[in-house]
Amino acid sequence: MKEVKIIVKDPVGLHARPATVAVKAACECPCEVKATYNGKTVDMKSIMGIMSLGVPTEAEVTIMCNGDHEDEAIEKIVEKLKAEKVI
């Protein structure tokens, strides 16, 4: 299992558009992808799961990948979130 901690920079936190960016990035990965915030862990491939976290701006979120190509998955997700200015 690989994990990375990110800081959400989007002014509205991880809601609606930024959550969609995160879910799309996770769905492109063949491995299991989870996100943890404030003690709650959800499937990062689920828009309802991500939005249920209620992640505000400047919050720290842990992204965990487990399975095939987990290293590449973490890199791809972080790269897409940075490109869309979510983190």
Secondary structure, DSSP 4 states (H G I P E B T S, - for coil): -EEEEEE--STT-SSHHHHHHHHHHHHT-SSEEEEEETTEEEETT-HHHHHHT-PPTT-EEEEEEESTTHHHHHHHHHHHHHHTT--
